[in-house]
Amino acid sequence: MVDVFTNDLIDEKSLESRLQFLHQHVARPIPQQPFDDCTPALIPFHDSDYGAAQTKGGGIIVGSAKHAADIPLLKSMNVIAVLNCASGGIARLPVDELKECGIRYAFTNVRQDSYTYPILHSRDTRRHSRQISEVNDDALGGNLVCSDHLAVSNALFADIRRQYYHADETGSSKLQCGNVLFFCVAGQNRSAALATATLMLHGKPLEEIVPHFARQRPFVLENVGFQRQIVELEAILIKLNARDFSVRELAQLQFKTHWQQMQYAIEISEYKRVRMMEVGIDDQLSSITDRPTLLSDVGRKRTKSEYDLLLGTKVEIELLIPGLCTIEARIPVKSSIKNVKKCLVYHANQNLLLYGDDPAKVAKSWLVLAMFGFDDMFDIPLEVEAVELKVQLERMKSMFGLTYEWKDGEPWVHWNPKCRFALVIFSVVRLPRSKSLSFPNGNSDVMDIDTDKDIDQMAWANDTDESLRSDQVPWTFQHEERPGAPATLLENTLKSTHLRAWDFVTGQSFASKLPIVFSFSDDPRDKRAFMMVSRSANAPQQFNAPGEGDILGMGANAIVHRVQLSSTQADGGHRDGGWTPVNVGLSCPNGLSDDYSTGSQDVNKADEMEGSQLTEWDAAVKRPFSLAKMIVFLQNSSEAGLAKRLRFANMLNSDRRVLYFYGLGLGLSTNAYNQNQFKFELMLLAEYEESFSTYTMRQFMEDYMMNALSIEDEGQRKSIQKLQSNFSLTSLKVLLVSLLNAFRDLTLMGVQAFDFNHLNNVLVSRDHRTVRLIDIDGNSQGSIDYPVIESSASNTESPRLPHKPSLDVDLNILLPSVIEQLILGKGRGRSFVSNTRSEIWRATDDRAKKMIQDVLLENFYPCVKEGSDDELASRAFRHTSKVSEWFYAMMKKNPPWNNWTNDIYDAMRCIDHLPIR
């Protein structure tokens, strides 16, 4: 715990005594889950009687997000304003309904419910407390200052009191106002700490506050760091109100901002007169933004941005920076997606990244759009990597009712105050530390910078893509889980720990059925560190032994996990009834419908599906090992770009011989060696099928050629013997035909290259009859060029011929080897195949064919003995004689198979002539 005070103004023994007083009333264990939590706690301000306070108002209510969304409850408790003390907007909060009922909504997003978070005050003279996640006693210096959170909560309560203030004829004052609800996610720590501090600033003693908590909500203020700051604030206020002038004067110098906030809270009529000059503007701005009038706003000249709000050319929205906090931002009412992202990246840099101890600016990021009143998983990424622009616009219109118009070749969207943006940061560019890096105009509030004017002046306005810079590094953030907290990291703060995903074609939103946090290492070679997974819900993350992450495979560049997905709904129906306990690893009962899987349905049909039935399935989630590999695989010519176009072309993949792609996913991972460090990752999601599982062709070939008698494990030995005994020459041909058909499907889909230099890119079904091609990036050469047919009326003198799709795949080396191993190596091992092949090449034609026939009879007709003259033996000899003729010509590339490995279609003709009985 941090001791903020090191001077004689605060007596440490007195603080400990007051902490004991708090412990006697609050910080009791939360009732055993599930906890209904029907009633919040009302702390009356001017009346000690609970019933009178509930009807008269004038108090603060402490509750959870559930209470903030319960309109009838708020009405019954005479609530006229709510203050969101959580770290982000509560997605399903009915903001419109609150306004219709005359209930004001404001927020001061407290980033963390941690022991060391400066929720009330810190010793930072720079005053940009949004940037500081924890109090660092060694780094902070100077006088103590109030936090922005306390300034906002104090201003809101003061605004409510002033709104209902009036003096009667005798000069006495009387308060007749409603109550204010302070809420966070659980209604335990953040809202309770700010409510307590606000009431104390307005003159209510701590002894009159905590007994109300003890009776109504005894589990509040479990956070011992917040307890400490409350008793410190009490000690400060005692000094500021001391009878001794010298003590009071010294306290006012040491705690200047506390003194100002206290005066702002108490002297209602005085500050009302000071504000009369611009009270009309204040009231108009308050009605538009619901922001309380801060002490720093008193007498301040209004900015152009604020007047733009009044004119209706700008709108104030909520910007979430997952992992950090939520900030207010102002964007043009009509603007393109590109310019809005520039504006919000600018806000993120100015508010959070540029002016810290380790200055940086955003490099690779995603912008995701959500809406108040909709579930926070029912959203759309405004990134063409994930969803085409046309689909983005259709989804915004059908989901959120946003309209747009075309201007200068770009769609300009009409944004509104219900919009909630999340800027997910994946990487940053580090900047040199400089004394010149200070907040604009010495003010930490970058809210009022005229961002629409500054867009043209931004360093990145020249269309430079920061995400492609070679000096970018992964962006990580710190968070320490606390066992006593009622919820965990991103359930309680900015983002759920469920994996998020979006369909390439429809933009449909999906989420993992279970919460999931992956693991990573700073060293991409440490592949074992990427294998751990936590699926904890409402508890600190638990990472078990490696292998818990349903590992499907691991290569040089990425690891693949198996994750169950479920579609999301606007009303959160996927949560209420869809987050059922599941055993990850079991098959899902519902799969994609045929209509949906073809990729041919439109957005409206997807919306109909959302309302009628939840769709769930298994996904193979591919995570690159490093930021560099993630950036490369997202490029249009590489794997993710190729996967999106394959998804659009899946009507050409009706037999599913090519891996079926869903879309891109967004997930959270933690450092395997520092589990307080987190980062966000982009992942590629493909279809997972139990029938293929992780059975690669390389593994199949090893099993096929293995000497079963050398296997000690009886179960494995029987499995290998069954594979070899059931695999006939017909099975061999069926498998090869499936492989070449898959290559043909790639050609038809416009894929330019496929890496067939090793067999791990091919999966084999468990019945050994079909294959599926994966890792279709062709070593970053797999871009699609669909045929471009130019107009015959073109003015060009020599018009180009239409492009003919062709697949660059090396069939000359590996395919003949595979066929040789399938023909010769059944249960005999690689050395037998190699030796027999050498003997065949050295032998005469007749002798070589006889050697091939003998091996075929031993491999595929073990019951036929040499010299047998029955009908079965006769047919076997005739068949193997034909196969040996075919195989010898193919192996030595004799006519008609002298060019059979030149391309796919020649190879298909060759395999088609393999004689089967």
N, C-alpha and C positions, 0 to 999 in steps of 0.2 A: 504494500500500500504506500502511496506517495504522501509524504508530509509536506503540504503546500506551504506552510508557514514556518519560518525560521526566525521570527522576531518575537519580542516580548508583548506585542499587542494581543496575542492569543495564548492563553494558558493551556498547556497540554493536559494537565490534570482535569481541568474543567471540561475540556472536550471529551475526555474519556468518560467522565461522569454523565455527560449528556448522551453519549452513545449508549451507555447502559440504560438510560431512561428510554431511548428509542427501542432497544432490544426487549424491554418489558412489554411493549405494546404491538410491535410489528415484526416482520420477518419470520412469521410462523410458516410451517410447511404448507404447501399448496394441497388442497383436498385431493384425495386419490382420483386418478383419471379413470373413466371420463368425468370431467368436472363441468357441470352445466353452466355455472357462472351467470345466473339470471339477473342479478341486481348489482349495479355499480355502487360506489360509496359517495355519499353527498356530505361535503364539509361546508356548513353554512358560514358565511362571512360575518354578518351583522346580528345573527340571532342564534342562540345556542340550542333552540328548540328545532328538532329535525323536521317535524311536521310543518311548522311555520315557515321554515326556510324553503321547504319544497314548494309551497304555494306562493310565498313572497318572492323567492329567488334571491339572487345576490350571492350565491355560493359557487363552489367549484365541485364538479362531480368527477370522480376518477373511475375509469372503466376501460374496457377492451374494444377492439375493432368490432366485435359482435354487437356491443351496445351502441356504437356509433351508427350502425346500419339499421337499428331497430327504431323506426320512426315513431310508432305508437308509444314506445317506452320513453323516447326523448320528449314527446308532447306531455306525457303524464308527469314528467319530472321538471316541466317548465324550462326546458333547455332552449336557449336562443342562439347559442354559438357552440361550435366544437373545434378543438385544437388537436390536430394530428401530431403526436409526439413520436410516432414510429419513424423508421429510417426511410420510408417511402410511402407513396400514396396507397391506400388500401383499394385494390383494383375494383372490387365489387361494391364500394361505398356509393350509395345513391345520391350523388352530389346534386343532381337536378331536383330530386324530391326534397332534399334538405332546403334548397333555395325556395321551392314552392311553399314550404311550410314556414318560411321566414327564419330559418336556422342558418346562421353564418358559418362558413367553413374556412379554416385557416390551418396552416401547418408550419411546424418547425422541426425538420426531420433530424432526429437524434440518431447519428450513425450507428452507435454501438451501445449495447447494454453490458458494458465491461467495467471492471472495478476501477480502471484508471482513466476512463473517458471523462473529459471536463464538461459535464452537463451544466454546471452552474457557474463555474469560474475557473480561470487559469492564470498563470503568471506570464502570459505572452503579451508583450507590448505591441505586437504587430496587428493584433485584433482580427486576424483572418482565421477564426477558430474552425471554420469548415474544413480547413486544410489539415488540421491537427487531429489525429485520431486518438492520441494518448498524451497524457501529461508526462513530460520528461523533465524531471527536476534539475538535471544537470544542464540541459539546453536552454530552458526558459529563464528569463531574467526580467528585472524591472518590477513595476507595481502590479498588483493583482487587478484583473479586469473581469467583468461579467461576461458570460458567454452570450453568443447570439441567441441561443435557445431561451435563456432567461429573459433577454430583452424582448423577444417576440411574445412570450407568454405574459409578461408583465404588461406589454403594450395592449394586447388583446383584452385582458381583464380590465385595464384602465379605460380602454375605449368603451367597453360595455357599461362600466360604471358612469362614465361621462355621458353616455347616450341617454341615460335615465336620470341624470342629476338635475335637480331644480331646487330653488330656495323658496321658502314660503314668506309670507308677509313679515314675519318676525325675524327673518334672517337665518332661521335654523334650516339645516339641510336634511333631506330625507331620501333614502335610497329605495326605489321601487323598480327592481329589474329582475330578469330571469337568471337562470344558472348557466354556467359554461362547463361543457364536458371536455376534460382532458383525457385523451385515449392514446394507447399504443396497441401493439398486437395482443399482449396478454393482460394489459392493465395492471402490471405489477410493479415495475421499477421506473421507467422513463416518465410516464404520465404522473405517477405518484410523486416523484422527486420534484418535477416542475410545478405541480399543483401546490405542494407544500411550500416551496420557495416563494412562489407568487403570492400566496396568502400572507407569508411572513413579511414580504416587502410592503404589502398593503396594511401592515400593522397587526395582524392576528398572531398571537403568541403560539409557539410550538406546543405548549401544554394544552391548548384548546384544539389543536389539529389532530394529533395522533390518537387521542381517545376515540374519535370518530372512525378512524381506520381500524382500531382495535375491535370495535363493535361490528363494523360492516365488512371490512376487507383486511383481515389481520395478516394475510400473506404478502402484503405490499412491502416495498423497500427491502427486499432480500439482498440487494447489491450493497455490500459494505462500503464500497467507494462512494456511492451516492449518499449513504448515511453520513459518511464523514463530511462531505461537502455541505450537507444540510446543517449539521451542528457548527461547522465553520461559518456558514452564512449567519446563523443565529448569533454567534460571537461577534461577527462584524457589525451586525445591526445594533447590538447592545453598545458597542463602542461608538457607533455613529449617533446614538441617542443619549450618550452619557451626559450627566449633569455637569461634570467637570469640563470647562471650556477647552483646556489644554489637551485633554484626552480626546475630546470630540474633534478638535482641529487636526490633531495628528492622524486620527482615523480617516478624516475626510481627504487628507493628502495621500494616505496609503491605499485607501479604497475609494478612489474618486468615482469610478463608474457605479459602484454600489450606492454611493451617496446620491448620484444623479438619478438612478433608477428608483430609489426610495422616494425621492422628492417628486418624481414624475408620477408615482403611484398615489402619494398622499395628497398633494396639492392639486386636486381636480380642477377647481375653478380657476386657479392661476394659469395652468397650462392651457385651459380652454380659451382664455383671453389671448394668450400668445399665438394660438393657432387661428384666430378669427380671420386673419388676412387672407389665408388660402383655404379656409374651411370648406368652401364649396368644391374646390378641386379635390381636397382630401376625401370628402364624402363621395364624390363621383368615382375616384380611384378605388376607394374601399368597396363600392358597389360592384365594380368590374372585377377586381382581383381578390377581394375578401382579405387582403393583407391588413393587419392592424397598423396604426400610425406609430412608428417607433420614435423613441426619444430623439434619435439622430435625424428624423424627418422634420422635427419642429423648426419652423423658420427657414427651412432649406429651400433653395430655388429648385423648382421642378425641372427634370431633364426632358429632352426631346422625346425620349422613349416613353415617358409617362404621358406626355401630351398625345403621342401617337396612339396610346391605349384609349384616350378619351375620344380621339377622332375615329377610332375603329379600324385603323390601318395596321395595328399590331394586336397580337393576342398573347396572353400570358399562359404558359403551359408548364407542366411538370416534367423535368428531365431527370431520369434516374441514371446514375453511374453505378452499375452493379459492382459491388465490392467496396464502394466508397460511401455514397450518400445520394440524396435527392436535392436538387436545387431548382429554383425558379428560373425560367428563361422566357424571353420575349422574342417572338418570331413574327415576320410579316404574315398577315392574314392570308394573303395570296402569294404563294411562292412555290418554286419547284422543289422536288425532293432533294436534288443536289445542293441547292442553296440552303435549305433547312439543315441539312447535315453539316455543311460548312459552318453555319451559325452555331449549331449545338456543339460541334468540336471546339469552336472558338470559346464557348462558355466553359467547356470542360478544362481546356488549357488554362484559361484565365483564372478560374475559380479554384482549381485543384492541382494542376501539374506544374505550371511554369514557375511558381514562386515558392516552392518548397525547398527543403534542404538538399534534395536531389532533383533539380529541375529537369523537366522533360516535356515533350509534346506528343500528342496522339499520332500513331502511325497507322497500324491496321485496326479497324474497328467496324462494327456493324451497328446500324440504326434499326431499331425495332419499334413499331407503332402499336400502341394499345389504347384503350379508352376507359374512362371512369364508367362504372356501371356494368362492365363486362369482366368476365373472369380473366385473371392476369395471364393465363396460358392461351387465351383466345386472341391471338394477335397476328401480326404479319411483319416479316423482315423487309425493309425497304432496300434490299440489295439484290442486284441482278444475278449475283452468284447463286442465290438461293431460289429466287422466283423472278420470272420475266416481268418487265415493267407493265405490260398489258394486264397480266394476272394481278400484280400489285394493285393497280387502279381498280380493277373489277372487285377485288376483295375489299378494298377500302370503301367502295360504294355500297356493296351488298352487306358487309359486316357492320360498318360504322356510319353509313349514310353520308360520307364525305363526297363532295362533288369536285370536279376539276374542269379546266378549260385549257385549250392549247394556245401556247404563246411562244413565238420564236422556235418552233419545232419541239418544244418541251411541254409536258403537262404541268400546269400550275394548279396545285391543290388548294381548296378553300379550307384552311385549318380552323379549329374552334377550341375553346378553353377546356373541353373534355378530353382533348388529346393528351396522351401520356407517352413520352418517348423514352426508350432505354438506349443508351449509347454503350454498347459492350466493347470494352477495350481489350485487344489481344496483344498489342505490342506498342512500344513507345520509342522515340528517339531521344537519347540522353543529350542534355545541353550542358555546356560548361557553366559552372557557378560564377555568378558575377554580382557585384554590389549594385549594379544598375537594374537588376531584376527586382522591381518593387511594384506594388499594386498601382494601377493607374490612378493618378491624382491623390495618391496616398490613401485610397479608400478600398477596403476589402470587398465592397459590394459591387461586383461587376455586372449585376443585374441591370443597371441603368446605362450601360454602354450602348451607344447607337449601333447595334450590330448590323442593321440593314445597310447603313452607310459604310460601315467598316468592312463589309464583305469584299468590296472591290479593292480594299487596301490590304487585305490579308496576304500573308506571305505565300499562302497556298492557293491564291485565287488564279494562278496561272496554269491550273489543271495539273500541277505536279502531283503524282501519285505517291504519297508518303508511304503507302503500304509496300512499295517495291524497293524502298531504300535498303541498302546493304548493311547499314549500321543500326538497324532497329533491333531491339531486344525484347524478350517476353515481358509483359506487364503482369506483375503479381501484387497481391494485397495481403495484409496480415489480419488475422482474426483468431482470437483465443477462445475456444469453447469453454463454457462454465457449467459444471454438473448441476448447480442449483437453479439454473435458468429453466423456465417452463418450456422453451422451444430451443431450436438450434440455429446455427449461423444464418443461412439464407431463407429459412422458413420464417424467421423472426425479423429479417431485415429487408434485403432488396430483391431476392429472387429465390424461388423454390429450388431445391436440389434435384428436382426431376430433370432428366435429359429432355431437351426440347428439340423438335424436328419439324420440317415443313416439306410438303410434297412438291417436287420439281414442277409438276404440270398444273396442279390445281391451287397450290398455295395453302392447302389444308394444313391445319396445325395439329401436331401430335406431341405426346409426352410419354415418358416411361411410366409404366404402371407402378413402379416402386421408386422412391428417391434413390439417387445414385451419385456418388462422388468417386471419381477415378483417382489414380495416383500417377505421379511423374517424377522424373529426376532431371536435374540440370544437365547431367551427362547423358546424351541420347544412347550411348553405348551400354549404359546400365539398364538393360532391358527388363531385368527382374523387378526393378523399382516401378515399372509401369503396370504390374500385374494385379495390384491390390485394389479392392473396391469396398466402399462403405455404403450400406443401404439403411442407415439409421434414420428414423423419423422421430421428431420431438425429443431428441437426445443427442448428446455429443457424438460426433462421428466415430465409428468403430471400424478400424482396418484390420482385418484378420490375416491369416497366413496367405502367402502368394498362392494363386490358383483359385481364389474365391471369386474372381471376376468373370467366370464363365468364358475362359479364353478359348476362342475358336482357332486362332492361329497367330503367328508372329513372324515377321520377315525382317529384312534389313532396314526398312523405312517406317514400319507401322506395326501396331498390334490391333487385333480384331476381337471384340467382345460380343457376347450375345445378350441382347436387351429386349424385353417385351415392351411394345408400344401400344398406346391407345389414343384414339382421336379425342379432341377436346371440344367443349361446347361453350357457348357464350355465357350461359347461366351457371356454369360450374357443375353441370350434371355429371361430368366425368369424375369429379371429386366426390360428390355426394353419394353416388351409387356405383361409380366405376372404379374407384381405388380400392378394389377388393384385394384381400391378401392372396398372393399368388406365389407358387414355388417357381422361382426363376430357373429355367432349364426344362420345364415341362412344356409340352406343345399347347398352343392356345386353341380354344374351341372354335374361334371365328377367324376366318382368313379374309383376304381381300376378295371382293366379288370380281367376276370376270370383267364386268363393265369397267369397274374402277381400275383394275390392273392394266388394262390396255392403254390407259393414258388418254383415251379419246373423249372422256366426258368433260363437260364444261364446269365453270365455277358454280353456276346455279344448281347443277345436279349434285355437286359436292355439298352444297349447303343443305339440300334436301336430305342427303344421307346423314348429315350431322344431326338433324332434328329427328330422324326416324330410328336410327340404330347406331350404336357405337361400333366402330371397327377396331379390331386389335389383332396384332400379329407379332411374330418374332423378327428382329432385325439383327443383321451383322454390322456392328459399328466399328468402323476403321479409324483409328487415332494415329496420326503421324507422331513420330518420336521427338521431333524438334520443331521450333517455329519456322525455320528455313524450309523444312519439308512441307509444313502446313501451307506456307505461302505459295510454294511451287505447285502443290497439288490443287490449289484453288484457281489457278490461272485457267483461262479459257481453253488453252490448247493442251492442258494436262488432265489429270484424272477426274477432278470434280466437274470441270467444264464438259468433258467428254461424257461423264455419267449423266449430266442433265440432258444432253442431246440424245443420248441413248434412251433415256426415260421418255422423251417425246417420240422416239422412233420405236417404241415397244410393240406396236402393231406388227412390226417385222420380226418380232421375237416371240411369236405365239407359242412355240414349242419350248420356250424358256431354256434354250441351250446357251444363252448368254445371260450373265448375272443380271437380275432385275434390280434396278436402283429406285429407292424412294426419294431421297433428297439429302439435304445437309442437316446436320444436327449441331446443337449448341449445348455444351456440357461444362461441368465444373470439375477441376482436379486439384489435388493438394500434393505438396512436396512430400515424398515418401520419407525424407529425413528431417523435415521440419513441417509438421502437420498443422502449424498455424499459418502457413503460407499457401495461398490459393491462386489459381489463375483460370481463365476461361479458354476453352478449346473449340475449334470447329472440326466436325467429324463427318465422314461420308457413310450414309446408311444404305445398306443393300438388303435383299431378301435372304432370310435364313430358312432352310428346309431341313427337317430331320433326316429325310431320305438321302441328302448329300452330306450333311454335317460337315466335318473337317477332313473327309476322306479324299486326299489329293491323289492324282494319278501317280505321283512318285511313290506314295505309300502303297497304292494298289500294286504297282509293278514289283515292289519289294516283297509284298505278301505273295504275289503270284509266282515269283521265282524262288521263294524260300523253301529250303528242305525241311518239310514238316517234322521229320523224325529227329531233327536236331533241337526242337523246341522242348524245353523242360516243362513249362506250364501246360497242363492237360487241356484246359479250356481253350487256350490260344491255339494249341496244336490241332484240336478238333475243328476250330473255326477255319484255320488255314487249309486243312484237308478238305473241308466242305467246299470252300471257294475253288480249289483246284479241281476237284472231282466234278463239279457242276459246270465248269467253264469249258464249253465245247468250241469247235471251230465256228459254229453259227454265232455263239456269244462273242467270239473274237471279231467277226465281221460286223455285228451289230454295234459293238463298241467303237470300232474304227469309223463306221459310217456316221455315228453320232458326233464324233470328234470333227470330222471333215464338214459335216453339215453346220456345226457351230462356227467353223471358220467361214463358211459361206454366208451364214447369217450376219457375221461381222461385216463382210463385204457389202451385203445388201443395205446394212445400216450406215454405210459410209465411213467405217473405221479404217484408218490408213495403216495402222501397224498393230501387231500383237507380239509380245515377247514369248516365243515358244522355245527358248533356249534351256528352260528347265521345266519340270512337270508340276511344280507347285501352283501354277496358274490355271490348272485344270482340276476340277472336282469330279469324282466318279460317284455315281449313285450306288446305294447299298446292294442293289440287284445287279450291278455291274453292266447295265445296259445303256445308260445314257451318261453324258458328261455335261458340265457347266463351266464356262470360261469366266475367270475372275481376273482382277488386276489388269483391266483393259486400258492401260495407259501407254503401252508400247514404249516404255522407257522415255516418257514425255514426248512421244512422237505420235500419239494416237488421236490427233485432232480430226474432226469430221469436216469433209468438204462435200456437201450435197451437190449434185449436178446443177450447174448454172446454165440454163438454156437462154442464149441471148436472142433478141428479136432479129428476125430475118431482114427487118427494115433498117438495121444498123448502118450507120454511115461509114463504119470502119472498112478499110479496103480488104483486109484479110481477117474476117471474123473467126474467133477461136471456136474450135469444135467443143461440144458439150463434154464436160469432164466425165470420164468413165471410172466409177468406183473400183478400186483394187486394194487388196490387203497385202501389206508388206509383212510376210511371215516366213521365217526360214524353215522350209520343209526338207531341205536337203540333208541335214545332219541328224536331227532327232527322230523324225518320223520313220525313216528306214530302221533305225535302231530299235524303236518301240515295236515295230512289226517283227523284227528278228527275235526280240525277247519274248513276244507273245507266241510265236510259232515254235521256237526252239527251247525256251527257258522254263517251261512249266514245271515248277518244283525242282529244278536242277541247279539254279544259281547262275550268277553272272559269268563266272569263270568257264562253266560248261558252254554257255552261249558264245563266248569269245573264242574258245578253242575250236568248237565245231564250225564256227564261221570261217576260221582260218583254214581248216581242213577242206571245207567246201570250195574255197577259192583256189586251192592248190590242186584239187582233183579234176579229173576229166568230167565232161558234161554228164555222161551217163552215170559215172560213179558219184558225182555230187548229188544228182537227183535221187539216186538210191539211198544215199546217206540222209537226205532230207525226209524221204518217205519213211525210213526206219524210225526217225525221231518222232515224226507225226503219229505213227502207229503207237509208239510207246507213250506219247503224251496224251493222245485223244482217244485211242482205242486199246486201252490196256488189257482188255479181255480177249483180244484177237492175238493168237499165237502164230508164229511163223510156221508155215506148212499146213495151216488149217484150210479145209476145202468146203466149209459150209457156206450158206448164202450170206450170212452176216460178214464173214471174213472176206468173201468175194467183193461185196459192196464196199467194205472198208478199204481194200487194196485199190479198187478202181478210183475211189474218191481221193485218197491220199496221193495217188499217182497224178491226178489232175492238179491238186494243190501244190505238189512239189514242182511241177512244170511252171505253174504261175509264180511261185515264190522264187525259183531260181532265176527266171527272167526278170522279175522285179528287183531282186537283190543285185544282179549284175547289170541291170539296166539294158537288157537285150530287147530287141523289138518284140512286141509293140510298146514296151514300157521303158524305152530309152530316155524319155523326157518326162517321166511320171511325177517327178518332184519339182517341175518348173513352176506350176501354180496349183491352186486349190482344185480347179476343175479337172485337170489332168490326173491329180491324185485321186479324186472321186471316181473317175472312170476306171482307174487301175483297181481300187478297192472293190468297185462294183463287180469286177470280173473274178474276184476270189471265189472259187467253187465251194458251194455248200451243198450238203446232201438233202 
